[in-house]
C-alpha cells in the first residue's frame, strides 16, 4: 500500500471523496496511467487504503470529465488528455488569459504584486539552474497569482482547471531549447505591465505569451505524432 487516504469504515467524508478523485485524476494527467490502461477498483483500493466505494465514485466523476470510459466486460479504461484536447485548451487560454492579466493590472494588491515578483525571481533562479521540475512549479504559481489578482471567481476556476490539465505538457515544453529563457522574458514584461497598472499592455503581452507557448506545444505534439 503506497498511500493511505484515511478511509473510515463508519463512512467517509466529501473531503475523502475529493482526495481520492484528485489522486487518481493527477495520476492520469501526469502520465502514470496511459490511454488504454485499466483502472482496477481492488488495486486502487489497496494502493490508497480506502474502501471501493470512493474509488467507484471517483471513476464515475472521471467519466463525467471524459478522462475515463467504462466499457462492458472491460471496466474503466483511461482516455486521458489527447493532443487535440491540449490544442483546444491553449486556443481557449489565448482568448481569456489576456483578460485575466488586464483585470489583474487594474485590481492587484501590493501583497499580490510582491508574491508575483517573488514567483518571478524563483522562476529566474530555476531557469538558470535548468531545473525543469521547480521551474514548472513557479511558472504555474506566476499565472495562478495573476488569476487570483483578477478577482473573478469564474475566470479563476476555468483557468486553474486548464492549467491543471496541461501541466505535464507545459513542463515538457521547458525542455525545448531556449523556451524557458523566452518564457522568463515574457513573464518579466507581463509583470512590469501589471506593476505599472497598464491593463492594455498586460493583456496584449499575456495573449502573445500564451500564443508562443501554443506554438511550442504544437511543435512538440507534431514530433510525438511523427515518431
N, C-alpha and C positions, 0 to 999 in steps of 0.2 A: 504494500500500500504506500504509494509515494506521497500522497497528500490527503489529510483528513479535514473535511469541511465541517465537521462537528454536527452530524445528524443526531436527532434525538428520537428514540422510539415512541415517545409520547406525542410526537407531532413535530412539525418543522415550520419555521417562520418564512415570511416573504423574503427576508434578507438571505436566508439559506438558499431558497429557490433562485434568487438573483445571483448568488455566488456560484452556484452550480452552473447556471446558464452562462455567466461571464467566463468561467473557467473553460468550458467546452468551446464557446464561441472564440475565445482567444487562441485556443489550440488549433482551431480551423483556420483562423485568419493568419496565424503565424506559421502555418505550414506543417504543424505536427501531424495533422490529418489532411491527406491529399484528396482531391476529387476522385470518387470511386471507392474510397475506404468505407468500411462498415463501422458504425457506432454501436458497439455491443453493450447492452444495458448492464449485464452482470459484471463485465470487465470494468466499466466506468464506475459502477457502484463500489467495487473493491478498491479501485485506484483512488477515489475521492473520499472513501469512508462514509458513504451515505446510503440510505435505502434506495430502491429502484424508483420510488415514486417521484422524487425531484428530478431524477435523471430522465424519466419519461416525460415530465412536464417541460424540461429544458429542450428535449428533442422536438416536442410539438412547437415550442416557440421558435426554434431554429428553422422549422419548416415554414412558419409564417414569414420569416425573414429570407426565405428561399436559399438558405445555406445548406439545407438537408432535404432529402426526398425519401419518403417511406415507400418502398417497393414491396408488393406482396411476395411472400416466401423468401425475401432477401433482407427485410428490415430497413433500418435507417442508413441511407447512403449519403456521403458527403458530396455536395455540389460545389461548395466554396465560392470564391470570387473569380469570375472569368476575366480575361484581358478586356473584353468588351465592357464588362461592368466597370472596370477601372477607368477605361476611356470615358465612359459616360459620367462617372463621378467627377473626373477632372474638368469635363466640359461644364458641369453644373457649378463646380467650385469657382471656375473662372468668372461665372456670372454673378456670384454672390459674395465671394471673399472680399472683392473690392468694396462692396457696400459695408461690410464689417469694419474694414480699415477706415472708411470715411466716417462712420459713426464713432469709432474709437478716437479719431483725431478730434472730434467735437466733444467727447464725453469722458475721456480718460482722466483718472485721478492722479495726483502726484505719486501716490503709493504704487499704483499700477504701472506708471511710467518708469519708476525705479525698478520694479520687477522685470519689466520689458528690457531695460538696459542690462540688468544682471544676466538674464537669459541670453542676450546677445553676446555678452562678454564670455560666458561659458561656451557658447557656440564657437566663438573665435578660438578659444583655448583648445577645444577638442578638434577643431578643423586643422589647426597647426599640428596636432598630435596624430592626425589621421585616425582618430578613434570613432569608428562609424556608430558603434552602439550608443555611446554617450552623445554623440553628435545628433543622432536621431531623436534622442530624448529632449534635448534643448531646442531643436528645431520645432518639435511638437509643442513644447512649452511656449515658445515665442508666439506661435499662431494662437494657442489657447488663451494667452493673456489678451491678445487683440480681440478675440471673440468675446471674452468676458467684459472687456472695456467698451464694447459696442452697446452694452446694457439692453440687449434684445434677447430674451429667452428663446423665441423660436429660431432665431439665427444661430445662437449658441448650440442648441440641440442638434440642428441639422448639420452644421459644420463639424461638430465634435464627432458625430456618427460617421461622417465621411472620412475624417482624418483617421479614425479608428480602423475603418475598413481598408484603407490603403497604406497603413503604417509599414507593412512589410515591403511593399513596392517602393515607398519613399526611402526606407533605409537602404534598399538595394541601389537606388539612384545615386546615393552619395559615393558609391564605389566607382561610378563613372568618372574617369579622369577629368579634373577641372570643375566638376559640377558643385562640389562642396564650397570651393572658394567663390564661385559665381553666386551661389545661393546666399553666402555670407554677405557679399557686397550688396545684393538686392535687399537683404534684411536691414543692413545699415541704412540704406536710403529710405526704406519704409519707416524705420524708427525715427530718423531725422524729420520726416514729413509729419509724423504723428506728434512728435515732441514740439514741432513748430505750430501745431494746430492747423496745418494745411490739408484740409479734408480732401480737396480735389486731387492734389498730388498723391496723397496716401492711397486713394482709390486707384488711380492710374498705375502707380508703381506695383501695387499688390496684384492687380489684374495681369500686368506684364510678368510678374514673378510666377504666378500660377501657370500662365501660358508657357513660359520657359520650362517649368517643371514638367508640364504635359508633353512637350516636345521630347525631352529627355526620356520620359517614361515610354512614349510611343516607340522610340528607337530601341529601348530595352525589350519591349514586347515583341517587336519585329524580329529581333535577334533570337528570342526564345522560339518564335513560330518557325523561323528558318532552320533552327537546329533539330 
